[in-house]
């Protein structure tokens, strides 16, 4: 019942969340530039018969009178040798980083199995199964109600798994709709997309078996995480009494006089604390080379996140599980010192899940809470994936602004031919001087 209560509360809460998102946006245009156009080096592609001709010593001696032709062939052979060289495996795809990620995912699953209260878990699974069998009751009730406890437990985690990903795929995008463009001649608006920062051609990272293994392990860890969150709520006073489950007061006036001030204060406290710790963890993963290689580099394969849930889950398991359980650690820690607040915990955990997915989507989104300030913009995290060493905060930019690592999103300007020519002349003049 506690789990069903949490799901119902999240559904109700998602409607309210839709009112606090949205801000005016602008469309930024980008231009494409031919890669290597400014190198000045000719790109030689010689037919095969010319290679054979120069491979023949007699032909080589006959053509050796033309030094330019010989240099051209030598350059082409060197280029072909480089192209035939086997590609070096990326450092984050080597055995060490992959083994660390797999071990982290399996370690998380093992800890979930060891430290979860088995009797309480079985009782919760039985309660959910019984509740669903009775609403509505069918002719199969007598058969279903006596199903094996192991099957009830499997269904319980499956229920969490399906509910969670239905939220991610359906409720989250609807809760925080994308910013809309100005109306066209027909009065129609379209969803704005985060523009690509670079003018170079964009190539999406193709998922491989290692990506799928990370996504699979991270997904398997999620039901246990959600159940542990429910356990924290229960330790703070959440009950199985519908419809509010002791999360919100039953009197409407108390929602305004008690709950709203609590939400403002406690959600801000939880979020600032979580983002402060995660900021330094994230920054360390970029500034310490061994941490970047073994933990974080995999997540940066996609320089333009546009697959929402896929790009969120496609993260090394150590990084992913640390960030997720850090949310629970913040809540648990504040609960130990008397700063536990049920509605604030639900909103904090929901915001973290919502924004983690939506900041990896291609659509431009903004959260303003009805104020002129923007507390979240999707393009801030896109800037991080493109520029890398900036915008380390997971959702807002508070600590980036405090510590000087904030960089607003901007599209790289493509120089015009006239400007490029002027720069070339300036460079030649500087070299001559």
Phi, psi and omega in degrees: 000325179297319180294316178299321178298318179296319179295316180296320178296319179296320178297314179297320183292328182296329177295318180292324182299327181297339182280342187258004180254159177115134176198155180297144180227167179234155179262127179251132183268148175235158180239152179263146182227136181292124182295131177081011183292335184262007183287330180079001181262129178293147181256099187272132174230101185265141177295159187297325183294332178288327175296316180296321182298317181278345174286339179280122181303323181295320178292324180295319181292326180289326183268355183293349177288345181252093183298325181297320179293320179296318179296321179297316180293320180297319179295322181291320178297319179296320180295317179295327179293321178294318181294328181280347181294134181298138182293138179284135180293134179302147186299325182284351179258005177283173189299319184299303179300322180293317179297321179296318180295313179298316180298322180294318178295316180292324177297319178297314178298321179295317178295323177297320180289325185280316191264000175277135179293110187294318182293317179294321178296316179296322179294319178295318179297318179295321181295314180297317180297315180296317180299316182288328178289329183274349183231094355271159179277132181240182179293339180273008186302314183296329179283315185288325186293337182257023181293156183301139180303326179296322177292324176297319179295319178297318177295322181301310179290326175295323177297316177298315184299310182294316180299317183296315183280337170293322173300314184295320186272332186244304187290320184298308179298327180285329181291317178247083182294153180291152175297148185253148178284172173293148181296143178275194183298331180269004180081011182269145176245150178236154179290131179282141176249148176295122181291156176284132187290322185264149179274355179288163179297139182263131177233118182287139178293125179276131182293138177240185185294326179292318175303312182295325179293320178296315179298320180295315180294317178298322179294319180295333180280343187293316179302318178297321178299313181297320179295321178294327175296318177297324178295323176296316178299321180294321179292340178267000175117006177293136181242181179258024181264110179287162002265350186260348174056029179065016176277315180245151177292151182281341180270128182302321182295328179293333176299322181279320186274336183244306189291315182299312176299323178297318179299314181299315184286309187285320178297319177298317179297312180297316184291317180297320179294312180299315182292328178296312180294315182292327178304311183287327174296313181295316180296321177297323179295337177268328187266343176259109188306318183291328177289322179296317182292313189274340188240314197250337188301326182303322183292339183266014174296328180265108182279346177226090181298128180212010182245018173049254186298323181297310181290337176287314181285337182282068183224147175306140188296327179296313178297315184296310184289329175297314181296321182289313181285344172295325176299315178292325179296321178297314180296314181298316181298315179292329176295326181292334182254014174087018179248033177275133180221114186302305182298323179293323178297317179297315181292319179299310181296323179293314179301315181299317179293315181301306188289329177300320180283315188286336178284350175258014177264164182275349185272145179282123179227155181211142176242122184241346185055031178073017180244168176291346182275148176252113181274341180208135172224135181296327184288345175296319179284330173297323177297323178295317180293332182272310184271336174077296188269064176192167173051061182278340179299140184291328186230301178271189177236021186301304185286333173296320178291324180293317186260009171077025180247011179279135176225115180294152181293136178206141177276135178296132179284136177266120182294140176288160178305323180294317179293322178296319178296319179296321179294321179296316179298318178297320179295320178295321179295320179294322179293322180292323180292000000 
